[in-house]
């Protein structure tokens, strides 16, 4: 026997805080074994929660399955570029982010270790409605997206629930069998299955979508600490010298995140290092960080993954499940949200989601439209990543000269601003 959750009933569950979700209500929903929905989203990180949020007033029945029992890693990306900010405005959620404490980053600066400015750019040099990056902790972004998604009366969050048992046929994913926290089981049937489950996507593997992978030589270490200097416009500042690169990234409040590529063999040193020892190494890359008091935030081996295709039958991949990139340009979340908006514009209306051929044509249109743009952004990001991953004196000197050239050449400067603002293909109407 199959049921479709009644409007309001799913919403009654979803509107509660995650930890307060009533298993009794879930038992009522799953007592007859099967839940039917328009869209099943596997993965409640940034991409999955953003899609559910963006569709909250569109009339779709949505089930979001997430396995996490803890918040996302706070040390990961927390800056949303101007293009993404205008999408948040379009989705009607931007002011909610500000109400929750989000800040703004107004530009970027590149310096030598001694502090000489190589390039300084402000996003208000472009005629943008939102000439800034939005700064909001990584784990809070997903949490707020999920909270806003619950404005949809037909939204159901299942967490912590692991998605592993997919029923796959020629027509795509037929169903997902899950075990709920109280050990009861449910079968979820959806017209559209969205894989938003990260770089090691189980959805991607379940349907056999292959991917290309590149593993970078240098992992990243990230640190938290107080602002090392006044930074009223909250610029991100990269220091480039013969000893390597270090980036000082504003966070919410008065903290910064410091990130730098290191050799894999140096990880044991960083793991056992004291704040004083770390400050000595940091000062070799940026004199302003001499005496910097820090705490370790995390270590990150870095690889790029790009799926050969972003959809198959009734399955579509978004976010890191489709494309995971190096943090050289801070593009990961931003590419994901750009793709989500494109997917939304291609989806059939709720009344037509059950028409499999219309859905497949919509997903093909999405891939044809978005994939070339995404691949171009990823290729440029990969080039920047290879530059950052190469630590020879020659490569570091070349980067210094490149920043000086961008600073002096108006056309290069404009293109840099367009790419870092999320408009690599030009501003609308220009």
C-alpha positions, 0 to 999 in steps of 0.5 A, spaced: 500 500 500 502 506 498 500 513 501 502 520 499 503 524 505 498 529 507 499 537 506 501 540 513 502 533 516 509 533 513 510 540 514 508 539 522 514 534 522 519 539 518 517 545 522 520 543 528 527 543 530 531 537 527 532 534 534 525 535 536 522 531 530 517 526 532 518 519 531 511 518 532 509 522 526 514 519 522 511 512 524 504 514 522 507 517 515 511 510 514 506 505 517 504 503 510 511 502 508 511 507 502 512 515 502 511 518 495 514 524 493 516 529 487 523 530 489 527 526 493 534 529 495 539 525 498 544 529 502 542 535 507 549 539 506 549 546 502 547 544 496 541 539 498 538 544 503 539 550 498 535 546 493 530 545 498 530 552 500 529 555 493 523 550 492 519 552 498 514 556 495 514 552 488 509 547 490 513 540 490 513 535 495 520 534 497 523 529 502 530 530 504 534 525 507 541 526 511 545 522 515 549 527 519 548 527 527 553 533 527 553 540 524 557 541 518 565 542 518 565 550 520 572 551 517 569 549 510 567 555 505 563 560 508 563 566 503 558 567 498 560 571 492 556 577 489 552 572 484 550 567 489 548 573 493 543 576 488 540 569 488 539 569 495 535 575 494 531 572 488 529 566 493 527 571 498 532 569 504 537 574 503 535 579 509 534 572 513 541 571 513 543 578 515 538 578 521 542 571 523 548 575 523 551 574 516 557 579 514 560 582 508 566 582 505 567 587 500 574 586 496 580 582 496 588 584 496 594 580 495 601 582 498 608 580 499 610 577 506 612 584 508 605 587 506 607 590 499 600 591 496 600 587 489 593 587 487 587 591 491 580 590 488 573 592 491 567 589 488 563 596 488 568 597 482 563 593 478 555 596 477 552 590 482 546 590 486 550 586 491 557 588 491 560 584 496 561 577 499 556 574 504 560 571 510 556 566 514 559 560 517 559 554 513 554 549 518 550 555 519 548 556 511 546 549 511 542 549 517 538 556 515 537 553 508 534 547 512 530 551 516 527 555 511 525 549 507 520 547 512 516 553 510 514 548 505 508 544 508 510 538 503 517 538 506 519 532 510 526 532 513 529 525 515 535 525 519 539 522 521 537 517 516 543 513 511 541 512 504 544 506 501 539 501 499 537 504 492 532 500 487 535 502 480 532 500 474 532 502 466 528 508 468 532 510 473 532 510 481 525 506 483 525 507 490 530 508 496 529 503 502 531 507 509 531 505 516 529 511 521 532 512 527 527 508 531 529 502 527 522 502 523 523 502 515 520 506 510 520 506 502 521 512 498 519 513 491 520 519 488 519 522 480 526 526 481 532 523 485 537 529 487 544 526 489 547 532 493 551 527 497 558 530 496 564 528 493 564 520 495 556 520 492 553 514 493 547 516 488 553 517 483 555 510 484 548 507 485 547 509 478 554 508 475 556 515 473 563 515 472 567 521 474 574 524 473 579 525 479 585 529 480 589 529 487 593 535 488 599 535 491 599 539 497 593 539 503 591 545 506 591 546 513 586 551 516 587 555 523 582 560 527 584 566 531 583 573 532 584 579 526 591 580 526 590 587 524 584 592 522 580 590 516 574 595 516 572 593 509 573 586 511 578 584 505 580 577 504 588 578 504 593 573 500 600 573 502 605 570 496 612 570 497 618 565 496 616 561 502 609 560 500 602 562 500 598 564 506 590 566 506 587 571 511 580 570 511 574 574 515 569 570 519 563 572 522 565 576 528 572 578 530 575 572 528 579 570 521 581 563 518 588 562 516 589 557 510 595 555 507 598 549 503 603 544 506 607 538 504 603 532 506 610 530 510 609 536 514 602 534 517 605 531 523 608 537 525 602 541 524 598 536 529 603 537 534 605 544 534 603 549 539 601 556 537 608 559 538 611 554 533 605 555 528 606 563 528 613 562 527 612 558 520 606 563 518 611 569 519 615 566 514 609 567 509 606 573 512 610 578 517 603 580 520 602 573 522 608 574 527 605 572 534 599 570 531 595 566 536 591 560 533 587 554 534 587 548 529 581 548 525 582 542 520 587 538 515 584 537 508 587 533 502 584 536 496 582 533 490 577 535 484 572 530 482 568 532 475 562 527 473 562 525 466 554 527 466 550 530 471 544 526 470 541 519 468 534 518 467 530 520 473 537 522 477 540 529 477 547 530 481 548 537 484 554 540 488 560 536 490 556 530 487 557 533 480 563 537 481 568 538 487 573 543 486 580 546 489 578 552 494 583 556 490 578 561 488 573 559 493 568 556 488 565 550 491 559 552 494 558 558 489 558 553 483 553 549 486 548 554 488 549 557 480 547 550 478 541 549 483 538 555 480 539 553 473 536 546 475 530 550 478 529 554 471 529 547 467 524 543 472 517 541 470 512 544 474 509 539 480 503 537 476 508 534 470 513 531 475 510 524 474 511 525 466 517 521 466 519 523 459 518 530 460 522 530 466 528 527 462 527 532 457 528 537 462 534 534 465 537 533 459 536 541 457 539 542 464 545 539 463 546 542 456 545 549 458 549 548 465 555 543 464 559 547 459 558 553 463 560 549 469 566 546 466 569 552 464 569 555 471 572 548 473 577 549 468 579 556 470 579 554 478 583 548 476 589 552 473 589 557 479 589 551 483 595 548 480 598 555 481 597 554 488 599 547 488 606 549 485 611 551 490 617 552 486 620 559 487 619 560 479 612 559 480 611 563 486 615 569 482 610 568 476 604 569 481 607 575 484 608 578 477 601 576 475 598 580 480 602 586 479 599 586 471 592 585 473 593 591 478 596 595 472 591 593 466 584 595 467 582 590 462 585 584 466 582 588 473 575 588 470 576 580 468 578 578 475 573 582 478 568 579 474 570 572 475 571 573 482 564 576 483 561 570 480 560 573 473 565 570 469 561 570 462 559 578 463 554 582 467 547 581 465 545 586 459 552 587 457 
